[in-house]
């Protein structure tokens, strides 16, 4: 059987190997065409394996395996008959097409992101009229409240229809321009069910079902938004309620098994899972892998959704009809003597939107932690559980022992130290090291644990097949870094911390961002401690970039806050203020609030980890790159390569990241305050600031000149990569280090701040 698999493996064919190694240079049509050759190999492999089972009268005993094989046979025959390439496994990105991309991304296109979009558009659809007083005009008319609410609901649905129409047309144009196949409607998708007979659904039947679910769920969400608007007279309070409600609902749905049901609309928004079902893997408490099926759902739950939608709409009409309140509670104003700096700080923080964004951020941090909590526990269980990795290797040892004895040989004659010539010796050595690692973990023996982990890392990195994941093989560097991490852990007596797989170097160049994200996910450690929780969020969950995005909405107002509220800026300028200094005060006050906000984010993330597990090991080492090494993939340069990186404790990495995020905030605050001189719209200010930064990033990358990349502030927008200096590796910047990054961010921040101060000192602003 192994011989059959080897003979049909992709690596045996030079044409396919060559194509995959140059995949970035290939067009979508070329990828689509060659995917059929991969399919032919898969078809031949399946045919020969089935023939092998039939000839030797073998039979699959596991029910899931039987169902998988039955569907594979049906799928292969259907694809062959209709001349359609495969739409799963790694072949998916080769044979991608219009319909498949929509279906596979349906939970993004029609799911939570659209719900967020709807909340931001409609959160004040009724309460804004109450705030502005326009609802009083309606009261003077012979208004039918039922028609009022229904008209609001219809307008919300019209927005949904416009969104869908625009998306389908625009996405088709993108696919046409890029050369992506515009078909895919005859492809089949597996339907998981209890029986053994395979079932499937065609793409052109699946897409209307997705749209049916989308409109039903969104009408339920719209009714919730309208209901919230009828209860609260403030659009800001309505927004806070909706953000909290849906944010917590999403978090709990992903982490509480009891909420993973079709009666939960948030859960149903994974449309393919709801319609088709799926197969998934879990790890038991003991660490054993288990595969389970989630069956496709009947659509009777739609009736319940429609019923709840109707009830909420009727409740909204009732509240509007019998409980109109036109009085608005006047905010109490306390006049105190403040310094200009404190005055600017209070203008930012004494704002309802500030509290709402703060609440949303804390919910986000809570979500990011609990999304990964079980994954970390599963990693630990798999690595040290008796039914995890150790069970798998024991079974391999037994299987190889049986093969040797079946050949009439004795395992006593095998030299266990010669792992290069005997698979049994290799497997037995792996078993010994895994046992030592487990023993070291349980005893808290750093030396025993990390020495065994070091051997396993070296073995895994040198035997890792990078054919389909990597454009450039830098495995020697992977090995160097993992060795150093283990050696430092032994030296500093770091408490044993399990990890799923060896760590890839930042020098590793992957075939795509998606593949890199999947591979990087395997590097995570099996711990939920406080310090590692915030590290994981920064390194793998892009918290630093998310933070900057939130800050732009939450804190960076510049002069817009005064312009949006009448003529406050003119009133301020009647005071004996130095405009030059006032502009600097604005920038520093925003940076000050940003720093406090950043501290709250870090503290809350660490607190989540402390509650879940413990504070954590502050001495845990992480790689710190000293400088870019040009010859990283040349084995002969090993000694020189090792000198270009070192390690630093995780507490130092987190401290550096915190500092970088504040400096990035200083830069963006200076830019935003400068642009706010020319606009009185907060939305336009965000667009101008974002556009300027994005343009800077694009130009820096397009020029691709080392001195430009080295001294451009737009090279250092990923705080997690600046902190360990991996930004120099990722962006191929020669001669840079952490101090250089900080100097560049600081100098450019001061330049933008001074330019803004000079302009505002001489130019009369339009209010």
VMD Tcl script that draws the C-alpha trace (Angstrom):
set ca {
  {0.00 0.00 0.00}
  {2.87 2.39 0.83}
  {4.41 1.63 -2.55}
  {1.14 2.50 -4.30}
  {0.94 5.81 -2.43}
  {4.60 6.64 -3.12}
  {4.25 5.95 -6.84}
  {1.29 8.30 -7.09}
  {2.64 11.05 -4.87}
  {3.00 14.52 -6.41}
  {6.67 14.74 -5.46}
  {7.48 12.02 -8.01}
  {6.57 14.30 -10.90}
  {9.09 16.98 -11.82}
  {6.57 19.05 -13.80}
  {4.29 19.44 -10.80}
  {7.24 20.10 -8.50}
  {8.53 22.81 -10.81}
  {5.09 24.38 -11.11}
  {4.59 24.53 -7.34}
  {8.02 26.04 -6.77}
  {7.15 28.87 -9.19}
  {3.48 29.19 -8.35}
  {3.64 32.95 -7.71}
  {4.59 33.52 -11.34}
  {1.65 31.52 -12.68}
  {-1.68 32.92 -13.81}
  {-4.99 31.71 -12.44}
  {-5.71 29.99 -15.75}
  {-2.42 28.08 -15.59}
  {-3.21 27.02 -12.04}
  {-6.69 25.95 -13.07}
  {-5.38 23.88 -15.99}
  {-2.67 22.08 -14.03}
  {-5.09 21.26 -11.20}
  {-6.56 18.62 -13.52}
  {-3.20 16.82 -13.58}
  {-3.19 16.73 -9.81}
  {-6.73 15.41 -9.97}
  {-5.65 12.61 -12.35}
  {-3.05 11.47 -9.81}
  {-5.65 11.54 -7.04}
  {-8.06 9.55 -9.19}
  {-5.41 6.95 -10.07}
  {-4.34 6.71 -6.44}
  {-7.89 6.14 -5.22}
  {-8.52 3.56 -7.95}
  {-5.38 1.58 -7.11}
  {-5.99 1.75 -3.35}
  {-9.54 0.44 -3.79}
  {-8.24 -2.33 -6.04}
  {-5.64 -3.19 -3.40}
  {-8.32 -3.48 -0.72}
  {-10.47 -5.61 -3.01}
  {-7.63 -7.95 -4.05}
  {-6.58 -8.59 -0.46}
  {-10.18 -8.65 0.80}
  {-9.56 -5.82 3.24}
  {-12.42 -3.87 4.76}
  {-12.66 -0.58 6.57}
  {-14.13 -1.01 10.04}
  {-14.49 2.62 11.08}
  {-17.84 4.12 10.05}
  {-16.38 7.57 9.33}
  {-13.68 6.08 7.11}
  {-16.30 4.11 5.17}
  {-18.37 7.24 4.63}
  {-15.29 9.20 3.54}
  {-14.31 6.54 1.00}
  {-17.87 6.23 -0.33}
  {-18.09 9.97 -0.89}
  {-14.58 10.12 -2.38}
  {-15.57 7.50 -4.97}
  {-18.79 9.34 -5.83}
  {-17.00 12.69 -6.03}
  {-14.17 11.39 -8.21}
  {-16.57 9.76 -10.65}
  {-18.74 12.87 -10.82}
  {-15.76 15.15 -11.43}
  {-14.34 12.83 -14.07}
  {-17.67 12.56 -15.86}
  {-18.23 16.33 -15.88}
  {-14.56 17.33 -16.38}
  {-14.50 19.43 -13.20}
  {-11.36 19.92 -11.04}
  {-11.41 19.14 -7.33}
  {-12.65 21.79 -4.93}
  {-11.05 20.62 -1.70}
  {-7.66 19.89 -0.15}
  {-4.72 22.04 -1.27}
  {-5.99 21.82 -4.88}
  {-8.68 24.35 -3.98}
  {-6.39 27.34 -4.45}
  {-5.28 26.00 -7.85}
  {-8.72 25.47 -9.35}
  {-10.45 28.39 -7.64}
  {-13.51 29.89 -9.31}
  {-16.25 32.48 -8.83}
  {-18.94 30.31 -7.24}
  {-16.56 28.40 -4.97}
  {-14.98 31.55 -3.57}
  {-18.40 32.91 -2.67}
  {-19.49 29.63 -1.08}
  {-16.30 29.05 0.90}
  {-16.31 32.66 2.14}
  {-20.06 32.89 2.73}
  {-19.72 33.30 6.49}
  {-17.53 36.36 5.86}
  {-19.48 37.83 2.94}
  {-22.93 37.25 4.47}
  {-22.00 36.72 8.12}
  {-20.54 38.60 11.07}
  {-18.71 41.31 9.05}
  {-21.97 42.30 7.35}
  {-23.74 42.27 10.72}
  {-21.12 44.69 12.07}
  {-21.64 46.85 8.97}
  {-25.42 46.81 9.55}
  {-25.02 47.81 13.21}
  {-22.81 50.77 12.30}
  {-25.31 51.96 9.69}
  {-28.61 51.36 11.49}
  {-27.79 51.68 15.20}
  {-29.56 55.06 15.35}
  {-32.28 54.49 12.77}
  {-35.02 55.49 15.25}
  {-33.18 56.94 18.23}
  {-31.38 59.51 16.05}
  {-34.76 61.00 15.14}
  {-35.60 61.16 18.83}
  {-32.29 62.85 19.62}
  {-32.64 65.37 16.79}
  {-36.29 66.04 17.61}
  {-37.56 65.11 14.13}
  {-39.81 62.52 15.76}
  {-41.85 65.45 17.12}
  {-42.75 66.38 13.57}
  {-44.04 62.86 13.01}
  {-46.23 63.22 16.08}
  {-48.08 66.13 14.48}
  {-49.01 63.92 11.53}
  {-51.68 61.19 11.42}
  {-48.88 58.65 11.54}
  {-49.37 54.90 11.55}
  {-46.58 53.53 13.76}
  {-46.92 50.13 12.14}
  {-46.14 51.64 8.73}
  {-43.28 53.65 10.23}
  {-41.54 50.56 11.63}
  {-42.27 48.45 8.54}
  {-40.87 51.19 6.28}
  {-37.68 51.23 8.37}
  {-37.43 47.43 8.03}
  {-37.99 47.62 4.27}
  {-35.27 50.27 3.90}
  {-32.86 48.05 5.84}
  {-33.65 45.15 3.50}
  {-33.12 47.39 0.48}
  {-29.62 48.12 1.75}
  {-29.04 44.35 1.99}
  {-30.22 43.86 -1.60}
  {-28.03 46.71 -2.86}
  {-25.07 45.23 -0.99}
  {-25.62 41.76 -2.49}
  {-26.15 43.05 -6.03}
  {-23.09 45.27 -5.86}
  {-20.98 42.48 -4.41}
  {-21.93 39.86 -7.01}
  {-21.29 42.25 -9.90}
  {-18.09 43.76 -8.51}
  {-16.66 40.37 -7.52}
  {-17.43 38.99 -11.00}
  {-15.50 41.91 -12.52}
  {-12.55 41.23 -10.21}
  {-12.52 37.54 -11.18}
  {-12.76 38.45 -14.86}
  {-9.84 40.89 -14.65}
  {-7.68 38.43 -12.69}
  {-8.50 35.54 -15.00}
  {-10.33 33.53 -12.35}
  {-12.82 31.04 -13.76}
  {-16.34 32.51 -13.57}
  {-17.99 29.09 -13.29}
  {-18.12 26.55 -10.51}
  {-21.91 26.29 -10.34}
  {-21.89 22.58 -11.27}
  {-19.48 21.61 -8.50}
  {-20.74 19.37 -5.73}
  {-20.42 19.83 -1.98}
  {-20.68 17.01 0.50}
  {-23.71 16.81 2.78}
  {-22.94 15.09 6.08}
  {-25.68 12.84 7.41}
  {-26.09 9.76 9.55}
  {-26.32 7.13 6.79}
  {-23.49 5.48 4.84}
  {-24.76 6.48 1.39}
  {-23.03 9.64 0.14}
  {-25.08 12.80 -0.40}
  {-24.16 16.06 -2.07}
  {-25.62 19.37 -3.15}
  {-24.83 21.29 -6.33}
  {-23.39 24.79 -6.07}
  {-26.30 26.37 -7.96}
  {-28.67 24.89 -5.36}
  {-26.45 25.72 -2.41}
  {-26.14 29.45 -3.11}
  {-29.92 30.20 -3.01}
  {-30.13 28.37 0.33}
  {-27.33 30.56 1.68}
  {-29.22 33.68 0.57}
  {-32.44 32.38 2.16}
  {-30.66 31.95 5.49}
  {-28.98 35.33 5.10}
  {-32.22 37.29 4.63}
  {-34.03 35.40 7.40}
  {-31.25 35.96 9.93}
  {-30.64 39.57 8.95}
  {-34.34 40.40 9.35}
  {-34.13 38.96 12.86}
  {-31.06 41.13 13.51}
  {-32.80 44.19 12.04}
  {-35.77 43.62 14.34}
  {-33.39 43.52 17.33}
  {-31.81 46.81 16.20}
  {-35.25 48.43 15.83}
  {-36.33 47.13 19.22}
  {-33.20 48.55 20.89}
  {-33.88 51.89 19.18}
  {-37.43 51.97 20.49}
  {-36.29 51.41 24.08}
  {-33.42 53.91 24.22}
  {-33.64 57.54 23.20}
  {-29.89 57.91 22.68}
  {-28.26 56.45 19.59}
  {-25.00 56.09 21.53}
  {-26.73 53.97 24.17}
  {-28.35 51.89 21.42}
  {-24.94 51.34 19.86}
  {-23.42 50.35 23.21}
  {-26.22 47.83 23.79}
  {-25.90 46.32 20.31}
  {-22.09 46.11 20.46}
  {-22.24 44.43 23.86}
  {-25.09 42.08 22.96}
  {-23.69 40.83 19.66}
  {-20.08 40.89 20.84}
  {-20.78 38.69 23.84}
  {-23.14 36.49 21.80}
  {-20.40 35.82 19.27}
  {-17.83 35.11 21.99}
  {-20.06 32.74 23.94}
  {-21.26 30.98 20.78}
  {-17.70 30.10 19.82}
  {-16.78 28.86 23.29}
  {-19.88 27.32 24.88}
  {-20.98 24.01 23.38}
  {-24.59 24.43 24.52}
  {-24.96 27.52 22.30}
  {-23.71 25.74 19.17}
  {-27.20 25.01 17.91}
  {-29.31 26.01 14.90}
  {-31.61 27.92 17.26}
  {-28.77 30.42 17.74}
  {-28.70 32.85 14.77}
  {-25.04 33.72 15.38}
  {-24.14 30.04 15.02}
  {-26.26 29.65 11.88}
  {-24.25 32.43 10.19}
  {-21.68 29.77 9.35}
  {-23.95 28.85 6.46}
  {-22.03 25.90 5.03}
  {-21.81 24.27 8.45}
  {-25.56 24.72 8.86}
  {-26.63 23.51 5.41}
  {-24.04 20.81 4.69}
  {-22.65 19.90 8.10}
  {-18.96 19.12 8.47}
  {-16.37 16.75 9.87}
  {-14.04 18.04 12.57}
  {-11.36 16.82 14.92}
  {-11.33 17.17 18.69}
  {-8.84 16.26 21.37}
  {-10.13 14.53 24.47}
  {-8.97 15.42 27.98}
  {-6.47 12.57 27.76}
  {-5.05 14.01 24.54}
  {-6.53 11.54 22.05}
  {-7.60 12.78 18.62}
  {-11.21 12.05 17.73}
  {-13.01 12.76 14.47}
  {-16.70 13.62 14.60}
  {-19.40 14.55 12.13}
  {-21.79 17.44 12.44}
  {-24.85 16.57 10.39}
  {-26.67 18.95 8.06}
  {-29.66 20.77 9.56}
  {-33.32 20.81 8.68}
  {-34.71 24.27 8.06}
  {-37.55 24.18 10.61}
  {-35.61 26.62 12.78}
  {-36.32 29.33 10.18}
  {-39.94 29.34 11.32}
  {-38.79 30.11 14.87}
  {-36.58 32.95 13.59}
  {-39.50 34.41 11.61}
  {-41.74 34.15 14.68}
  {-39.23 36.00 16.88}
  {-38.77 38.64 14.18}
  {-42.52 39.22 14.10}
  {-42.74 39.44 17.90}
  {-39.90 41.99 18.09}
  {-41.43 44.12 15.32}
  {-44.82 44.12 17.08}
  {-43.12 44.99 20.38}
  {-41.32 47.90 18.70}
  {-44.60 49.21 17.28}
  {-46.28 48.91 20.69}
  {-43.47 50.81 22.48}
  {-43.48 53.60 19.92}
  {-47.25 53.92 20.07}
  {-47.71 53.98 23.83}
  {-44.40 55.04 25.30}
  {-43.14 58.04 23.35}
  {-40.79 60.25 25.39}
  {-39.61 63.46 23.85}
  {-37.78 64.89 26.82}
  {-34.04 64.51 26.84}
  {-32.08 64.36 30.06}
  {-29.69 67.27 30.11}
  {-26.13 66.37 30.93}
  {-24.87 68.03 34.08}
  {-22.02 70.37 33.33}
  {-19.38 70.93 35.96}
  {-17.10 73.86 35.25}
  {-13.67 73.53 36.77}
  {-10.39 75.17 36.07}
  {-8.24 72.83 34.00}
  {-4.91 73.09 32.33}
  {-5.14 72.95 28.53}
  {-3.65 69.46 28.59}
  {-6.23 68.16 31.09}
  {-8.95 69.94 29.15}
  {-7.96 68.08 25.95}
  {-7.76 64.76 27.78}
  {-11.24 65.23 29.26}
  {-12.64 66.13 25.84}
  {-11.52 62.72 24.60}
  {-12.53 60.63 27.60}
  {-15.78 62.43 28.56}
  {-17.38 61.15 25.41}
  {-19.98 58.41 25.10}
  {-18.28 56.98 22.04}
  {-15.03 56.61 24.00}
  {-16.74 54.41 26.58}
  {-18.45 52.39 23.85}
  {-15.18 51.70 22.04}
  {-13.52 50.85 25.35}
  {-16.29 48.37 26.10}
  {-16.03 46.89 22.59}
  {-12.26 46.54 22.96}
  {-12.56 44.69 26.27}
  {-15.11 42.36 24.69}
  {-12.68 41.81 21.82}
  {-9.83 40.96 24.20}
  {-12.11 38.60 26.08}
  {-13.05 36.97 22.77}
  {-9.48 36.65 21.47}
  {-8.45 34.88 24.66}
  {-11.33 32.44 24.90}
  {-11.20 31.60 21.19}
  {-7.74 30.15 21.82}
  {-8.17 28.81 25.35}
  {-9.30 25.32 24.39}
  {-6.72 25.10 21.60}
  {-3.92 25.65 24.11}
  {-5.38 23.04 26.44}
  {-5.65 20.60 23.54}
  {-1.99 21.16 22.62}
  {-0.90 20.37 26.17}
  {-3.12 17.28 26.34}
  {-1.84 16.01 23.01}
  {1.82 16.49 23.90}
  {1.76 15.04 27.43}
  {-1.46 12.99 27.56}
  {-1.23 9.21 27.56}
  {-3.56 8.97 24.56}
  {-1.92 11.75 22.57}
  {1.38 11.86 20.70}
  {2.93 9.09 22.78}
  {0.13 6.69 21.84}
  {0.65 7.41 18.13}
  {4.39 6.71 18.27}
  {3.88 3.54 20.34}
  {1.54 2.25 17.63}
  {4.17 3.07 14.98}
  {6.80 1.16 16.96}
  {4.50 -1.86 17.28}
  {3.65 -1.76 13.58}
  {7.31 -1.62 12.55}
  {8.13 -4.42 15.00}
  {5.45 -6.61 13.40}
  {6.84 -5.87 9.94}
  {10.34 -6.87 11.01}
  {9.15 -10.08 12.61}
  {6.99 -10.87 9.55}
  {10.21 -10.85 7.50}
  {11.68 -13.43 9.88}
  {14.08 -10.96 11.48}
  {14.62 -10.09 15.13}
  {14.50 -6.62 16.63}
  {17.34 -7.68 18.95}
  {19.71 -7.41 16.00}
  {18.79 -3.76 15.38}
  {21.19 -1.09 16.57}
  {18.89 1.47 18.21}
  {21.53 4.17 17.92}
  {21.59 3.88 14.13}
  {18.41 5.83 13.42}
  {19.40 6.61 9.83}
  {19.27 3.01 8.62}
  {16.38 1.62 10.66}
  {12.88 3.04 10.90}
  {12.33 0.95 14.02}
  {15.36 2.54 15.71}
  {14.13 5.99 14.69}
  {10.60 5.38 16.00}
  {11.93 3.88 19.23}
  {14.20 6.89 19.77}
  {11.24 9.21 19.22}
  {9.25 7.23 21.77}
  {12.03 7.54 24.34}
  {12.32 11.30 23.86}
  {8.56 11.83 24.08}
  {8.47 9.79 27.30}
  {11.33 11.87 28.69}
  {9.54 15.08 27.72}
  {6.36 13.93 29.49}
  {8.35 12.93 32.57}
  {10.19 16.26 32.56}
  {6.92 18.16 32.34}
  {5.34 16.28 35.23}
  {8.44 16.62 37.42}
  {9.10 20.23 36.45}
  {12.56 19.16 35.24}
  {13.58 21.84 32.72}
  {16.72 20.03 31.59}
  {15.00 16.71 30.87}
  {12.00 18.38 29.21}
  {13.83 20.84 26.95}
  {16.61 18.42 25.96}
  {13.98 15.99 24.71}
  {11.98 18.77 23.05}
  {15.18 19.98 21.39}
  {15.83 16.57 19.82}
  {12.23 16.35 18.60}
  {12.39 19.89 17.15}
  {15.55 19.07 15.21}
  {14.04 15.82 13.97}
  {10.77 17.46 12.92}
  {12.43 20.43 11.23}
  {14.85 18.26 9.23}
  {12.09 15.86 8.13}
  {9.46 18.53 7.37}
  {8.27 18.47 3.75}
  {8.03 22.09 2.60}
  {7.16 21.31 -1.01}
  {3.67 22.77 -0.88}
  {4.16 25.45 1.77}
  {7.44 27.17 1.06}
  {8.92 29.12 -1.81}
  {12.37 29.04 -0.28}
  {13.82 26.43 2.03}
  {15.42 27.92 5.13}
  {15.15 24.84 7.31}
  {18.72 25.18 8.67}
  {17.72 28.51 10.20}
  {14.58 26.92 11.62}
  {16.80 24.33 13.30}
  {19.22 26.95 14.66}
  {16.48 29.00 16.28}
  {14.72 26.05 17.89}
  {18.03 24.78 19.28}
  {18.79 28.17 20.81}
  {15.33 28.43 22.39}
  {15.76 25.04 24.06}
  {19.32 25.77 25.21}
  {18.31 29.09 26.79}
  {15.30 27.46 28.46}
  {17.61 24.88 30.04}
  {20.14 27.51 31.09}
  {17.53 29.83 32.66}
  {15.56 26.92 34.16}
  {12.35 27.95 32.43}
  {9.39 25.91 33.62}
  {8.35 23.27 31.02}
  {5.90 24.66 28.46}
  {4.57 22.40 25.71}
  {4.25 23.47 22.09}
  {2.44 21.92 19.13}
  {5.31 21.98 16.65}
  {8.72 23.46 15.99}
  {8.93 27.18 15.25}
  {9.52 28.37 11.70}
  {12.08 31.11 11.26}
  {11.02 34.55 10.08}
  {13.35 33.88 7.15}
  {10.91 31.24 5.90}
  {9.11 32.42 2.76}
  {5.73 30.77 2.24}
  {3.68 30.17 -0.89}
  {0.83 32.34 0.39}
  {-0.31 34.31 3.42}
  {-3.00 31.72 4.08}
  {-0.48 28.88 4.19}
  {1.79 30.93 6.44}
  {-1.07 31.62 8.85}
  {-1.95 27.92 8.99}
  {1.66 26.89 9.60}
  {2.29 29.62 12.18}
  {-0.74 28.42 14.12}
  {1.10 25.16 14.74}
  {3.90 27.01 16.56}
  {1.77 28.09 19.49}
  {2.43 26.92 23.02}
  {0.06 24.89 25.15}
  {-0.46 27.48 27.86}
  {-3.07 30.12 28.72}
  {-0.92 32.02 31.21}
  {-1.24 35.79 31.46}
  {2.05 36.75 29.82}
  {1.63 34.22 27.01}
  {-1.98 35.28 26.40}
  {-0.99 38.84 25.50}
  {2.03 37.52 23.55}
  {-0.24 35.21 21.53}
  {-2.64 38.05 20.76}
  {0.17 40.26 19.52}
  {2.14 37.64 17.61}
  {-0.60 35.52 16.08}
  {-3.89 37.43 16.37}
  {-2.76 40.87 15.08}
  {-3.81 42.73 18.21}
  {-1.32 45.52 17.48}
  {-2.94 46.35 14.12}
  {-6.46 45.98 15.54}
  {-5.42 48.35 18.34}
  {-4.30 51.03 15.89}
  {-7.58 50.70 13.99}
  {-9.62 51.17 17.17}
  {-7.47 54.12 18.24}
  {-8.19 55.96 14.98}
  {-11.92 55.87 15.73}
  {-11.70 56.22 19.49}
  {-9.04 58.80 20.32}
  {-7.70 60.67 17.29}
  {-9.99 63.68 16.82}
  {-7.56 66.53 16.23}
  {-9.56 69.73 15.67}
  {-12.61 67.86 14.36}
  {-14.21 67.52 17.81}
  {-14.43 71.33 18.09}
  {-15.62 71.81 14.50}
  {-18.39 69.20 14.78}
  {-19.85 70.96 17.81}
  {-20.66 74.43 16.57}
  {-17.96 77.08 16.70}
  {-16.03 75.89 19.73}
  {-12.73 76.34 17.90}
  {-13.42 80.04 17.37}
  {-14.24 80.38 21.05}
  {-11.00 78.62 22.02}
  {-9.00 80.92 19.77}
  {-10.44 83.95 21.59}
  {-8.39 82.86 24.60}
  {-4.75 83.88 25.13}
  {-3.46 80.57 23.73}
  {-0.30 79.99 21.73}
  {-1.65 78.06 18.73}
  {1.72 76.43 18.09}
  {1.81 75.04 21.64}
  {-1.90 74.22 21.53}
  {-1.35 71.92 18.54}
  {1.49 70.16 20.36}
  {-0.74 69.81 23.43}
  {-3.43 68.18 21.27}
  {-0.97 65.61 19.93}
  {0.46 64.78 23.35}
  {-2.96 64.59 25.02}
  {-4.10 62.07 22.40}
  {-0.89 60.09 22.84}
  {-1.32 60.18 26.63}
  {-4.86 58.76 26.43}
  {-3.64 56.21 23.91}
  {-0.90 55.06 26.29}
  {-3.39 54.59 29.14}
  {-5.74 52.75 26.79}
  {-2.86 50.50 25.67}
  {-2.01 49.75 29.31}
  {-5.65 48.81 30.01}
  {-5.64 46.47 27.00}
  {-2.43 44.75 28.13}
  {-3.60 44.51 31.74}
  {-7.01 43.09 30.79}
  {-5.46 40.50 28.46}
  {-3.02 39.40 31.16}
  {-5.86 39.28 33.70}
  {-7.80 36.91 31.43}
  {-4.79 34.58 31.39}
  {-4.27 34.82 35.15}
  {-7.90 33.88 35.80}
  {-7.72 30.99 33.32}
  {-4.35 29.59 34.39}
  {-1.65 31.69 36.06}
  {0.53 34.75 35.53}
  {3.05 32.65 33.59}
  {6.78 32.25 33.07}
  {8.33 35.68 32.49}
  {11.68 34.07 31.56}
  {10.21 32.18 28.58}
  {12.58 33.00 25.69}
  {11.57 34.39 22.30}
  {13.80 34.91 19.27}
  {15.34 38.37 18.88}
  {16.91 39.13 15.49}
  {19.97 41.37 15.63}
  {20.29 42.10 11.92}
  {19.35 40.75 8.51}
  {21.56 37.90 7.26}
  {21.78 37.72 3.47}
  {23.04 34.13 3.19}
  {20.44 32.60 5.48}
  {19.81 29.54 3.29}
  {23.45 28.51 2.83}
  {24.40 25.68 5.27}
  {28.10 26.60 5.15}
  {27.29 29.94 6.79}
  {25.96 28.29 9.97}
  {28.38 29.95 12.41}
  {27.83 33.40 10.94}
  {24.07 32.88 10.84}
  {23.85 31.99 14.54}
  {25.54 35.28 15.43}
  {22.74 37.31 13.83}
  {20.06 36.41 16.37}
  {19.72 35.84 20.08}
  {16.85 35.52 22.56}
  {15.11 37.77 25.05}
  {12.67 36.92 27.86}
  {9.01 37.30 27.03}
  {8.56 40.15 29.54}
  {11.14 42.19 27.64}
  {9.39 41.47 24.33}
  {6.06 42.62 25.77}
  {7.62 45.77 27.22}
  {9.17 46.65 23.87}
  {5.89 46.00 22.07}
  {4.08 48.29 24.51}
  {6.59 51.07 23.84}
  {6.37 50.59 20.07}
  {2.56 50.77 20.12}
  {2.72 54.07 22.00}
  {5.25 55.47 19.51}
  {3.07 54.32 16.62}
  {0.17 56.11 18.30}
  {2.32 59.23 18.60}
  {3.02 59.07 14.85}
  {-0.61 58.57 13.85}
  {-1.75 61.25 16.31}
  {0.63 63.75 14.70}
  {-0.59 62.85 11.21}
  {-4.29 62.92 12.16}
  {-3.98 66.26 13.97}
  {-2.24 67.73 10.91}
  {-5.01 66.56 8.56}
  {-7.75 67.70 10.96}
  {-6.76 71.28 10.14}
  {-8.27 70.79 6.68}
  {-11.51 68.99 7.54}
  {-14.38 69.13 9.99}
  {-15.63 65.58 9.38}
  {-14.45 62.73 11.61}
  {-15.11 60.17 8.87}
  {-13.13 62.18 6.34}
  {-10.29 62.58 8.86}
  {-10.12 58.81 9.33}
  {-10.20 58.30 5.55}
  {-7.44 60.87 4.97}
  {-5.21 59.47 7.73}
  {-5.74 55.86 6.64}
  {-5.20 56.74 2.99}
  {-1.99 58.60 3.74}
  {-0.58 55.71 5.79}
  {-1.64 53.12 3.20}
  {-0.07 55.19 0.42}
  {3.15 55.41 2.43}
  {3.22 51.64 2.92}
  {2.60 50.97 -0.79}
  {5.23 53.45 -1.98}
  {7.80 52.12 0.49}
  {7.28 48.58 -0.79}
  {7.17 49.59 -4.46}
  {10.41 51.58 -4.29}
  {12.09 48.65 -2.52}
  {15.21 50.73 -1.79}
  {16.98 49.80 1.43}
  {17.59 53.35 2.66}
  {13.93 54.24 2.02}
  {12.69 51.16 3.87}
  {15.14 51.78 6.71}
  {14.09 55.39 7.35}
  {10.42 55.23 6.38}
  {8.03 55.20 9.38}
  {5.64 53.07 7.33}
  {8.02 50.11 7.57}
  {7.33 49.87 11.30}
  {3.54 49.58 11.61}
  {3.57 46.02 13.00}
  {4.58 46.46 16.63}
  {4.96 42.72 17.22}
  {7.61 42.55 14.48}
  {9.41 45.73 15.53}
  {9.80 44.47 19.11}
  {11.83 41.39 18.10}
  {13.35 43.15 15.07}
  {11.83 40.56 12.72}
  {10.57 43.53 10.70}
  {14.10 43.73 9.27}
  {13.86 40.11 8.15}
  {10.32 40.28 6.76}
  {10.93 43.52 4.86}
  {14.58 42.70 3.97}
  {15.94 45.85 5.61}
  {19.72 45.81 5.97}
  {21.38 47.66 8.84}
  {18.34 48.23 11.03}
  {17.65 47.35 14.65}
  {15.18 48.17 17.42}
  {16.85 51.49 18.27}
  {16.71 52.52 14.61}
  {13.00 51.73 14.48}
  {12.31 53.83 17.57}
  {14.34 56.75 16.28}
  {12.55 56.71 12.92}
  {9.10 56.65 14.53}
  {10.04 59.41 16.99}
  {11.67 61.74 14.46}
  {8.83 61.46 11.92}
  {6.23 61.97 14.67}
  {7.94 65.19 15.74}
  {8.24 66.34 12.11}
  {4.50 65.88 11.42}
  {3.64 67.50 14.76}
  {5.81 70.57 14.10}
  {4.48 70.95 10.54}
  {0.94 70.90 11.91}
  {1.84 73.42 14.61}
  {3.40 75.79 12.06}
  {0.39 75.57 9.75}
  {-2.19 76.09 12.49}
  {-0.19 79.03 13.83}
  {-0.40 80.86 10.49}
  {-3.56 79.53 8.84}
  {-7.14 80.32 9.84}
  {-9.07 77.08 9.96}
  {-12.40 76.63 8.23}
  {-15.07 75.77 10.77}
}
mol new
graphics top color blue
foreach p $ca { graphics top sphere $p radius 0.5 }
foreach p [lrange $ca 0 end-1] q [lrange $ca 1 end] { graphics top cylinder $p $q radius 0.2 }
display resetview
